[in-house]
Amino acid sequence: MAKHLDKKPDDLREKIRILPETPGVYMYYDSGGTVIYVGKAKNLKRRVTSYFNRTHDRLRTNLLVRAIADMTYIVVPTEQDALNLESSMIKEYQPRYNVLLKDDKSYPWICVTSEMYPRVFMTRNRLRDGSKYYGPYTDGNAVKSVLAIIKELYPLRTCKTLITPEFIDRGKGRLCLSYHMHRCKGCCKGLVLSEVYNAYIDRVKQILRGETRELMDYLRAEMERLSMALKFEEAQELKIQYEAVARYQARSVIISQTIEDIDVFGVDEDDDDVFVNYMHVRRGAVVKSLTLQYRRMMGESVGEMIAYAMQEVKDVTGIVYDEVIVPVVPDIKMDGVTFTVPQRGDKAKLLEVSEKNARQYKIDALKHLDNLDPEQRTERALERIKKDFRLSELPRHIECFDNSNTQGTNPVASCVVFKNARPSKRDYRHFNIKTVEGPDDFASMKEVLIRRYTRLMQEGEGLPQLIVVDGGKGQLSSAVEALEEIGLRGVIAVVGIAKRLEEIYFPGDSVPLYIDKNSESLRVVQQLRDEAHRFGITHHRNRRSKSQLVSELDGIKGIGEVTRAELFKKFKSVRRMKDATLEMLIDAVGSSKGRILYDAFHATLGDDANLK
């Protein structure tokens, strides 16, 4: 059959040969009988055979195939059943090669109990006790905010006492501080009818379901009715409730008045992890949001990851999907579910919000890892640069070059050095261009690189793994020529970065590479380029200023370097020297040199200066 299958035991080959072409779930075992992978398939025979009929691009897949010693499978009626079964079996066996949910913490819920006088509280344990659970919430602070609003709106009990009609009849209840603070109506004594209390609970459930518009309409109508009946104190209480619900509604993300109930899955990813954000929209507002982080194990597609996340959310929340907004159609068919990939309009904006949440979760997760292990961020950045810039080794030493000149005058170049993705300022260098006449950035770049790396080799210093030149194809070609001339072509990798669209140019490739704007490698290279520009501009400005100042004083016979230093120490600029009186110049540098300066300045300024 397939070349990898020839090396497998006869019984495994026979099992694969007779696999049915139906939906199902398959399990791979290693030689010790441990489940190492669980997968679903629309066509079991085609899917399982695909593992053994070729060499895979991903090393992990090849390692999996090499470790497979046996397999079993379960046939199911539909692909959706296969997804459900796969999800439960992955949770049961935790196979090492499967996509696994990384964040396995329990999320907070808001529980409304099923008692005579229900309680409302936060919990992380969802029990089968007849209570109603709302959530899950990804932010415990959000739960506390919701509960604070509910507490402000309605006098609900907080005690854990089991209140029954028998308990009330026996008179065992004791009025607590909450009753005296008007935060409870005295449920334990039966001072509030259960029908009245449960009317509060019904409104609380409306808030937790996101039905704030209906509740506000009801409260507004009741306010008007009570006002017409001249019951102003009761109307005022409802007004306070109405304003509190309005504040709570303002915290929801209003997407569109035209969107009613809908579910959204947005995705962001990096090389290893996929972040899937789920949002539930009810009555045009986002009332639930949850982000799941998965470890990509076998090169799974975004569509596969969305399918996993949909099943995960369904398992956790019990949601029944109807219309689902997604960036790509997932690899699963669900009865009664419509998948929408929006291109424009409110649904596209809603997907953008979900993707932004997934991206932010990724950023926060990376920041958390960086705080725990700062060196991990460095390694991740270097690995990313190695991949993006097609390097053979980690670029622990990177150098970046930039040219500066003003219409060809005072041409200089700067070299900044990054080691382990961080500036190494003691290794920064300035270069005054010596052999190039006029504004020729290409020739200047070639001169600087030859000087820089000839000297490093002569002194036995370490060479960088990557050179970045600030500029496009022209500067890059000059850098390549310089490396060829000194025998380092192919020893050091070199790229050019153009300013306009942040294009990355590679030697011999006329088409630039556009790196993801959020990529760590692009951020490091941009920091390199900006630092080289800053360092070069500072040196060029200082050299130009020095050149201009020296040129005005150099022509005055009898004024040497020491005198010039004294003058600048006293007057700070040539302009102030020219405006100074004879007495001020004499006081600064003595009678003889003061007279020389005064005569020189006023001879230059002409008759107008003599009038001062």
PyMOL commands that set and color helices and strands:
alter all, ss='L'
color gray80, all
select helices_A, chain A and resi 5-7+10-17+44-50+59-67+79-93+140-153+165-170+177-180+187-189+194-209+212-228+232-251+302-317+345-372+374-388+425-427+441-459+473-485+520-554+561-571+574-579+582-589+591-605+607-610
alter helices_A, ss='H'
color red, helices_A
select strands_A, chain A and resi 24-29+35-41+70-75+100-101+109-112+120-123+132-134+253-254+262-269+273-282+285-295+323-325+338-340+397-406+409-419+422-423+429-432+466-470+493-497+504-505
alter strands_A, ss='S'
color yellow, strands_A
deselect
rebuild
show_as cartoon
